[in-house]
């Protein structure tokens, strides 16, 4: 029998609220106690971070240009024209070196601009994916988007392998960037939503460390596989091994609770608690499931979407809330500044002598050590002050490089610039780790995907602008672009100081809980 009168509606709402509170207690009992299920889940999802690191940087090897000369004149590389056509017979590349896009599609000389275009368009796809996929994950769930993004990017990689035209390759690469960023944002959100509050720093650091491991794998594989098509294939096929465990990845129970899908969330909690041998939570789940069977159908789902439609959260609704607007805009500034400085330093570093593959491995090792250091920083000292400190230090080091660049040539050793730049890169990497942790903790579950997507969009904007900013070095004094990066980092660090500390706090699920946690929601 359905309750339809006014008194029945009041009773129905009371039952729903009671069920929602019981579910919240169950989630807290499960998630605040580290179990083997969560550990396995974090390990499996963090494998995606390796994949993301590989695909964000593989263009370095795809677009590598071996030594070459014009077939029409052996003494020329570029600039040799016959009847107004540059090198009409094409180019001869060193046959002992890699077979890359440059060799197959002659992206050299007048076509050299195609190489950076490939990378720029890839990051355009990444930027679009950060907004679209993250927003969809707030509507359709984390699990579906993780699976769709994982196999979507793999299909795009295989399409690149069989592509026969450069423009087709560029299109498939752009589409892969779309799925890759969806995979990054949603996988990370799912990890944070299943991690106990005291374990989030470990989980985040492990996720970021897998990025550095992915870079190391890329360098090692690229050393042995010198053909760009085979390199793409070798690094893509292992993705399909995930078919053996993708069934293990559950939907986010905190996301389900925000959508009113309490029955589904309860059953997932029951399975996880049983896997973890947490008998107390298992018994509570059994009791709650039995109670559902005795309740009216309207309450069996705990206020499911069909009975209590959920208000869609948009960018506009985020901006109307004083607290979330402050958190979101602050983190957008931080993500932009940190990413701009990271890629800016990367492009500023001089080419080092020696094997490019070995130098790549050195860079990956520096990143891995920086991520490990990040754990001790953010676990021991919180989020807010370390993030501000790292950005202030990085801004100071980049300003130091700017001052050195303004001094007369020969008044300082070039190794001062190299050492300072490498140190600044390490600080930027640690800031990367911190901004992911802090950003996810400052947003409630109901809009975490959307918020992280907007932050990711701002970060990708920074990565797109970094090479353009560094290109100003040939037009303006080096002091100018470096000072811009330094100033932005100092600004972001100062803004960070006005944010709340989130270390070991329980993540809010709804905007209402965020208001209760952090204060008044008034505009």
C-alpha positions as CSV (number, residue, x, y, z in Angstrom):
1,X,0.0,0.0,0.0
2,X,1.3,3.5,-0.9
3,X,1.1,6.4,1.5
4,X,-0.7,9.2,-0.3
5,X,-2.3,11.6,2.2
6,X,-0.5,14.5,3.9
7,X,0.3,12.5,7.0
8,X,1.5,9.6,4.8
9,X,3.9,12.0,2.9
10,X,5.4,13.2,6.2
11,X,5.9,9.6,7.3
12,X,7.4,8.7,3.9
13,X,9.9,11.6,4.1
14,X,10.8,10.5,7.6
15,X,11.4,6.9,6.4
16,X,13.6,8.2,3.6
17,X,15.6,10.4,5.9
18,X,16.0,7.5,8.3
19,X,17.2,5.2,5.5
20,X,19.6,7.9,4.2
21,X,21.1,8.3,7.6
22,X,21.5,4.5,8.0
23,X,23.3,4.4,4.7
24,X,25.5,7.3,5.7
25,X,26.5,5.5,8.9
26,X,27.2,2.3,6.8
27,X,29.4,4.2,4.4
28,X,31.3,5.8,7.2
29,X,31.8,2.4,9.0
30,X,33.1,0.9,5.7
31,X,35.2,3.8,4.3
32,X,36.8,4.9,7.5
33,X,38.3,1.5,8.0
34,X,41.1,0.5,5.5
35,X,40.3,-2.9,4.0
36,X,41.9,-5.1,1.4
37,X,39.2,-4.3,-1.1
38,X,40.1,-0.6,-1.1
39,X,43.8,-1.4,-1.4
40,X,43.2,-3.7,-4.4
41,X,40.9,-1.1,-6.0
42,X,43.4,1.7,-5.6
43,X,46.2,-0.4,-7.1
44,X,44.0,-1.4,-10.1
45,X,42.7,2.1,-10.8
46,X,46.2,3.6,-10.4
47,X,47.4,1.5,-13.4
48,X,45.3,4.0,-15.4
49,X,47.7,6.7,-14.2
50,X,50.6,4.9,-16.0
51,X,48.6,4.9,-19.2
52,X,47.8,8.6,-18.8
53,X,51.5,9.5,-18.3
54,X,52.5,7.5,-21.3
55,X,49.9,9.0,-23.6
56,X,50.5,12.6,-22.4
57,X,54.2,12.4,-23.4
58,X,54.5,9.7,-26.1
59,X,54.5,12.5,-28.8
60,X,58.1,13.2,-27.7
61,X,59.0,9.9,-29.3
62,X,56.4,10.0,-32.1
63,X,57.6,13.4,-33.4
64,X,61.4,12.9,-32.9
65,X,63.4,14.0,-35.9
66,X,66.4,11.8,-36.9
67,X,69.3,13.3,-38.9
68,X,68.3,14.0,-42.5
69,X,69.2,15.7,-45.7
70,X,67.5,16.7,-48.9
71,X,67.6,14.0,-51.6
72,X,68.2,16.7,-54.3
73,X,71.3,18.0,-52.6
74,X,73.2,16.1,-49.8
75,X,74.6,19.3,-48.3
76,X,71.1,20.7,-47.6
77,X,68.6,19.9,-44.9
78,X,66.1,22.7,-45.5
79,X,66.1,25.7,-47.8
80,X,67.0,23.9,-51.1
81,X,64.5,24.8,-53.8
82,X,63.9,23.5,-57.3
83,X,61.4,25.6,-59.4
84,X,60.0,27.1,-56.2
85,X,59.5,23.7,-54.5
86,X,61.5,22.9,-51.4
87,X,63.4,19.6,-51.8
88,X,60.9,18.1,-54.4
89,X,62.5,14.6,-54.2
90,X,61.9,14.4,-50.5
91,X,64.3,13.8,-47.6
92,X,66.6,11.0,-46.7
93,X,66.6,10.1,-43.0
94,X,69.2,8.2,-41.0
95,X,68.2,4.6,-41.5
96,X,69.9,3.5,-38.3
97,X,67.7,5.8,-36.2
98,X,64.0,5.7,-35.3
99,X,61.1,5.5,-37.7
100,X,58.9,8.4,-36.6
101,X,56.2,10.6,-37.9
102,X,58.9,12.9,-39.3
103,X,60.3,10.0,-41.4
104,X,56.9,8.8,-42.6
105,X,55.2,12.1,-43.2
106,X,58.2,14.5,-43.6
107,X,57.2,16.8,-40.8
108,X,60.4,18.8,-41.2
109,X,61.4,22.2,-42.8
110,X,58.2,23.9,-44.0
111,X,56.1,21.1,-42.5
112,X,57.8,21.2,-39.1
113,X,54.9,23.2,-37.6
114,X,52.8,20.0,-37.9
115,X,54.7,18.4,-35.0
116,X,53.7,20.9,-32.3
117,X,50.3,21.1,-33.9
118,X,49.8,17.3,-33.2
119,X,50.6,17.9,-29.5
120,X,48.5,21.1,-29.2
121,X,45.4,19.4,-30.8
122,X,45.9,16.4,-28.5
123,X,45.6,18.8,-25.5
124,X,42.5,20.4,-27.1
125,X,41.0,16.9,-26.9
126,X,42.2,16.6,-23.3
127,X,40.6,20.0,-22.4
128,X,37.3,19.0,-23.9
129,X,37.4,15.6,-22.1
130,X,38.1,17.3,-18.8
131,X,34.8,19.1,-19.0
132,X,32.5,16.7,-20.8
133,X,33.6,13.4,-19.2
134,X,33.7,14.8,-15.7
135,X,30.3,16.3,-16.0
136,X,28.9,13.0,-17.4
137,X,30.4,11.2,-14.4
138,X,28.3,13.3,-12.0
139,X,25.2,12.3,-14.0
140,X,25.8,8.7,-15.1
141,X,28.3,7.5,-12.5
142,X,32.0,7.0,-12.2
143,X,32.2,3.3,-13.2
144,X,30.6,3.7,-16.6
145,X,32.8,6.7,-17.5
146,X,36.0,4.9,-16.4
147,X,35.2,1.9,-18.6
148,X,34.1,4.0,-21.6
149,X,37.2,6.2,-21.3
150,X,39.6,3.3,-20.8
151,X,38.5,1.4,-23.9
152,X,37.7,4.5,-25.9
153,X,41.3,5.7,-25.8
154,X,42.6,2.2,-26.6
155,X,40.4,2.0,-29.7
156,X,41.7,5.5,-30.7
157,X,45.3,4.3,-30.2
158,X,44.7,1.3,-32.5
159,X,43.1,3.6,-35.0
160,X,46.4,5.6,-35.0
161,X,48.3,2.4,-35.6
162,X,46.4,1.6,-38.8
163,X,46.0,5.2,-40.0
164,X,47.5,5.9,-43.4
165,X,47.3,9.7,-43.5
166,X,48.7,12.3,-41.1
167,X,45.4,14.2,-40.7
168,X,43.7,10.9,-39.8
169,X,46.4,10.4,-37.1
170,X,45.8,13.9,-35.8
171,X,42.1,13.4,-35.5
172,X,42.5,10.0,-33.7
173,X,45.1,11.5,-31.4
174,X,42.7,14.4,-30.5
175,X,39.9,11.9,-29.8
176,X,42.3,9.8,-27.7
177,X,43.1,12.9,-25.6
178,X,39.4,13.4,-24.9
179,X,39.1,9.9,-23.5
180,X,42.4,10.0,-21.7
181,X,41.4,13.1,-19.6
182,X,38.1,11.5,-18.8
183,X,40.0,8.4,-17.6
184,X,42.3,10.6,-15.4
185,X,39.6,12.8,-13.8
186,X,37.0,10.0,-13.1
187,X,39.5,7.4,-12.0
188,X,41.0,9.8,-9.5
189,X,37.6,10.8,-8.2
190,X,36.7,7.1,-7.7
191,X,39.9,6.5,-5.8
192,X,39.3,9.5,-3.5
193,X,35.7,8.4,-2.8
194,X,36.8,4.9,-1.7
195,X,39.8,5.9,0.3
196,X,39.6,6.3,4.1
197,X,40.2,10.0,5.1
198,X,43.5,9.1,6.8
199,X,44.6,7.0,3.7
200,X,43.8,9.6,1.0
201,X,47.3,11.0,1.0
202,X,48.8,7.6,0.5
203,X,46.3,6.8,-2.3
204,X,46.9,10.1,-4.1
205,X,50.7,9.7,-3.9
206,X,50.5,6.2,-5.2
207,X,48.3,7.4,-8.1
208,X,50.8,10.1,-9.0
209,X,53.8,7.7,-8.6
210,X,52.3,5.5,-11.2
211,X,52.4,8.5,-13.6
212,X,56.2,8.6,-13.1
213,X,56.5,4.8,-13.5
214,X,54.5,5.1,-16.8
215,X,57.1,7.7,-18.0
216,X,59.9,5.2,-17.1
217,X,58.1,2.4,-19.0
218,X,57.7,4.6,-22.0
219,X,61.4,5.5,-22.1
220,X,62.4,1.9,-21.8
221,X,60.0,0.5,-24.4
222,X,60.9,3.4,-26.8
223,X,64.6,2.4,-26.5
224,X,63.9,-1.1,-27.8
225,X,60.9,-0.4,-30.1
226,X,62.1,2.3,-32.6
227,X,59.1,2.3,-35.0
228,X,56.3,4.7,-33.9
229,X,53.5,2.4,-35.0
230,X,54.9,-0.6,-33.2
231,X,55.6,1.6,-30.1
232,X,51.9,2.6,-30.1
233,X,50.7,-1.0,-30.5
234,X,53.0,-2.4,-27.8
235,X,51.9,0.2,-25.3
236,X,48.2,-0.2,-26.2
237,X,47.6,-4.0,-26.3
238,X,48.2,-4.5,-22.5
239,X,45.1,-2.3,-21.9
240,X,42.9,-5.2,-23.0
241,X,44.3,-7.3,-20.1
242,X,42.1,-5.1,-17.9
243,X,39.1,-7.1,-19.2
244,X,40.2,-9.7,-16.6
245,X,39.5,-7.4,-13.7
246,X,37.2,-4.5,-14.9
247,X,34.3,-6.4,-13.4
248,X,35.9,-5.9,-10.0
249,X,35.5,-2.1,-10.1
250,X,32.3,-1.0,-8.4
251,X,30.2,2.1,-8.8
252,X,31.0,4.8,-6.2
253,X,28.8,4.3,-3.2
254,X,29.0,7.9,-2.2
255,X,27.9,9.0,-5.7
256,X,25.0,6.5,-5.5
257,X,23.9,7.9,-2.2
258,X,23.8,11.5,-3.7
259,X,21.5,10.1,-6.4
260,X,19.2,8.4,-3.8
261,X,20.1,4.9,-5.1
262,X,20.3,3.6,-1.5
263,X,19.4,0.0,-2.2
264,X,22.2,-0.4,-4.8
265,X,24.7,1.4,-2.6
266,X,23.8,-1.0,0.3
267,X,24.3,-4.1,-1.8
268,X,27.8,-2.8,-2.9
269,X,28.7,-2.1,0.7
270,X,27.6,-5.6,1.6
271,X,29.8,-7.1,-1.0
272,X,32.8,-5.0,0.0
273,X,32.3,-5.7,3.7
274,X,32.1,-9.4,3.0
275,X,35.3,-9.3,0.9
276,X,37.0,-7.4,3.7
277,X,35.6,-9.9,6.3
278,X,34.0,-7.0,8.2
279,X,31.3,-8.9,9.9
280,X,29.9,-5.9,11.8
281,X,29.1,-4.0,8.5
282,X,27.8,-7.2,6.9
283,X,25.3,-7.6,9.7
284,X,24.2,-4.0,9.4
285,X,23.7,-4.4,5.7
286,X,21.7,-7.6,6.1
287,X,19.5,-5.8,8.6
288,X,19.0,-2.8,6.3
289,X,18.2,-5.0,3.3
290,X,15.6,-6.9,5.3
291,X,14.1,-3.7,6.5
292,X,13.8,-2.5,2.9
293,X,11.6,-5.6,2.0
294,X,9.2,-4.7,4.8
295,X,8.9,-1.0,3.8
296,X,6.5,0.5,1.1
297,X,7.9,0.5,-2.5
298,X,8.2,4.3,-2.4
299,X,10.9,4.0,0.3
300,X,12.6,0.8,-0.9
301,X,15.0,2.8,-2.9
302,X,15.5,5.3,-0.2
303,X,14.1,8.1,-2.4
304,X,15.4,6.9,-5.8
305,X,15.4,9.1,-8.8
306,X,12.0,8.0,-9.9
307,X,10.4,9.1,-6.7
308,X,12.6,12.1,-5.7
309,X,14.3,13.6,-8.7
310,X,17.7,15.0,-8.1
311,X,18.5,18.6,-9.0
312,X,21.1,18.7,-11.7
313,X,24.3,20.5,-10.6
314,X,25.7,22.9,-13.2
315,X,28.5,25.3,-13.4
316,X,26.0,28.0,-12.6
317,X,24.8,26.4,-9.4
318,X,28.4,26.0,-8.3
319,X,29.1,29.7,-8.9
320,X,26.0,30.7,-6.9
321,X,27.3,29.1,-3.8
322,X,29.8,31.3,-2.0
323,X,31.8,28.5,-0.5
324,X,32.1,26.3,-3.6
325,X,32.7,29.4,-5.8
326,X,35.7,30.3,-3.6
327,X,37.0,26.8,-3.6
328,X,36.6,26.2,-7.3
329,X,38.0,29.5,-8.5
330,X,41.0,29.2,-6.1
331,X,41.8,25.7,-7.3
332,X,41.4,26.8,-11.0
333,X,44.0,29.4,-10.4
334,X,46.3,26.9,-8.6
335,X,46.0,24.2,-11.3
336,X,46.7,26.7,-14.1
337,X,49.7,28.3,-12.4
338,X,51.3,24.9,-11.4
339,X,50.8,23.4,-14.8
340,X,52.1,26.4,-16.6
341,X,55.2,26.4,-14.5
342,X,55.8,22.7,-14.9
343,X,55.6,22.7,-18.7
344,X,57.3,26.1,-18.9
345,X,60.3,24.7,-17.0
346,X,60.2,21.6,-19.2
347,X,60.5,23.7,-22.4
348,X,63.0,26.1,-20.8
349,X,65.5,23.4,-19.8
350,X,68.4,23.2,-22.2
351,X,69.0,20.0,-24.2
352,X,71.4,17.9,-22.2
353,X,74.2,15.9,-23.8
354,X,74.0,12.1,-23.9
355,X,71.3,9.5,-24.7
356,X,67.9,11.0,-25.0
357,X,66.4,7.8,-23.6
358,X,68.7,7.8,-20.6
359,X,67.9,11.5,-20.0
360,X,64.2,10.6,-20.2
361,X,64.7,8.0,-17.5
362,X,66.5,10.5,-15.3
363,X,63.6,12.8,-15.6
364,X,61.1,10.0,-14.7
365,X,63.2,9.2,-11.6
366,X,63.2,12.8,-10.5
367,X,59.4,12.8,-10.8
368,X,59.1,9.6,-8.8
369,X,61.3,10.8,-6.0
370,X,59.3,14.1,-5.9
371,X,56.0,12.2,-5.6
372,X,57.4,10.1,-2.8
373,X,58.6,13.2,-1.0
374,X,55.1,14.6,-1.5
375,X,53.6,11.9,0.7
376,X,55.6,12.9,3.8
377,X,54.9,16.6,3.1
378,X,51.1,16.4,2.7
379,X,50.6,13.6,5.3
380,X,52.6,15.3,8.0
381,X,51.8,19.0,7.4
382,X,48.4,19.0,5.8
383,X,47.3,20.5,2.5
384,X,47.0,24.3,2.7
385,X,50.3,25.4,4.1
386,X,52.5,22.9,2.1
387,X,50.7,23.8,-1.1
388,X,51.4,27.5,-0.4
389,X,55.0,26.9,0.6
390,X,55.8,24.8,-2.5
391,X,54.3,27.4,-4.8
392,X,56.2,30.3,-3.0
393,X,59.4,28.3,-3.2
394,X,58.9,27.5,-6.9
395,X,58.0,31.1,-7.7
396,X,61.2,32.2,-5.9
397,X,63.4,29.7,-7.8
398,X,61.9,30.8,-11.2
399,X,62.4,34.4,-10.3
400,X,66.0,33.6,-9.4
401,X,66.4,32.1,-12.9
402,X,64.9,35.2,-14.4
403,X,67.4,37.4,-12.5
404,X,70.3,35.2,-13.7
405,X,69.1,35.4,-17.3
406,X,69.2,39.2,-17.0
407,X,72.8,39.2,-16.0
408,X,75.6,39.7,-18.6
409,X,76.6,36.5,-20.4
410,X,79.5,34.7,-18.8
411,X,78.9,36.2,-15.3
412,X,77.4,32.9,-14.1
413,X,77.6,29.2,-14.9
414,X,75.0,27.6,-17.1
415,X,74.8,24.8,-14.6
416,X,73.2,27.3,-12.1
417,X,70.3,27.6,-14.5
418,X,70.1,23.8,-15.0
419,X,70.3,22.9,-11.3
420,X,67.7,25.6,-10.4
421,X,65.3,24.5,-13.2
422,X,65.5,20.8,-12.2
423,X,64.8,21.8,-8.5
424,X,61.9,23.9,-9.7
425,X,60.6,21.0,-11.7
426,X,60.7,18.8,-8.7
427,X,58.7,21.3,-6.7
428,X,56.2,21.6,-9.5
429,X,55.7,17.8,-9.5
430,X,55.1,17.9,-5.7
431,X,52.6,20.7,-6.3
432,X,50.9,18.5,-8.9
433,X,50.3,15.8,-6.3
434,X,49.0,18.3,-3.8
435,X,46.6,20.1,-6.1
436,X,44.9,16.8,-7.0
437,X,44.5,15.8,-3.3
438,X,43.4,19.3,-2.2
439,X,41.1,19.9,-5.2
440,X,39.2,16.7,-4.7
441,X,38.8,17.3,-1.0
442,X,37.4,20.8,-1.4
443,X,34.5,19.7,-3.5
444,X,31.5,17.5,-2.5
445,X,30.8,14.2,-4.2
446,X,27.7,15.6,-6.0
447,X,29.8,18.0,-8.1
448,X,33.4,16.6,-7.6
449,X,33.6,15.3,-11.2
450,X,32.4,18.6,-12.6
451,X,34.7,20.6,-10.4
452,X,37.8,18.5,-11.1
453,X,36.9,18.7,-14.8
454,X,37.0,22.5,-14.7
455,X,40.3,22.4,-12.8
456,X,41.7,20.0,-15.4
457,X,40.5,22.3,-18.2
458,X,42.4,25.2,-16.6
459,X,45.5,23.0,-16.2
460,X,45.4,22.0,-19.9
461,X,45.1,25.6,-20.8
462,X,48.3,26.2,-18.8
463,X,50.0,23.3,-20.7
464,X,48.9,24.8,-24.0
465,X,50.1,28.3,-23.2
466,X,53.4,27.2,-21.8
467,X,55.2,26.7,-25.1
468,X,53.8,30.0,-26.4
469,X,55.0,31.8,-23.3
470,X,58.5,30.3,-23.7
471,X,58.5,31.2,-27.4
472,X,58.6,34.8,-26.3
473,X,62.2,34.3,-25.2
474,X,63.2,34.8,-28.8
475,X,61.3,38.1,-29.0
476,X,61.4,39.5,-25.4
477,X,64.1,39.2,-22.7
478,X,64.1,35.8,-20.9
479,X,63.3,37.7,-17.7
480,X,59.8,38.6,-18.9
481,X,58.2,35.1,-19.4
482,X,60.0,33.7,-16.3
483,X,58.7,36.6,-14.2
484,X,55.2,36.0,-15.5
485,X,55.4,32.4,-14.3
486,X,56.9,33.4,-11.0
487,X,54.2,36.1,-10.4
488,X,51.4,33.6,-11.1
489,X,52.8,31.1,-8.7
490,X,53.1,33.7,-5.9
491,X,49.5,34.8,-6.6
492,X,48.2,31.2,-6.5
493,X,50.2,30.5,-3.3
494,X,48.6,33.5,-1.6
495,X,45.1,32.5,-2.6
496,X,45.8,29.0,-1.2
497,X,46.3,30.5,2.2
498,X,42.6,31.5,2.3
499,X,41.3,27.9,1.8
500,X,40.4,25.6,4.7
501,X,42.5,22.7,5.8
502,X,41.2,19.3,4.7
503,X,43.6,16.7,6.1
504,X,41.8,13.7,7.5
505,X,38.4,15.3,7.1
506,X,35.4,13.2,5.9
507,X,34.5,14.2,2.4
508,X,31.1,16.0,2.1
509,X,28.7,14.3,-0.3
510,X,26.2,17.0,-1.1
511,X,26.3,20.8,-1.4
512,X,24.3,21.0,1.9
513,X,27.0,19.0,3.7
514,X,29.7,21.3,2.2
515,X,27.8,24.3,3.6
516,X,27.6,22.7,7.0
517,X,31.3,21.8,6.9
518,X,32.7,25.1,5.7
519,X,30.1,27.8,6.7
520,X,27.5,30.0,5.2
521,X,26.4,29.4,1.6
522,X,25.2,32.9,1.0
523,X,26.4,34.7,-2.2
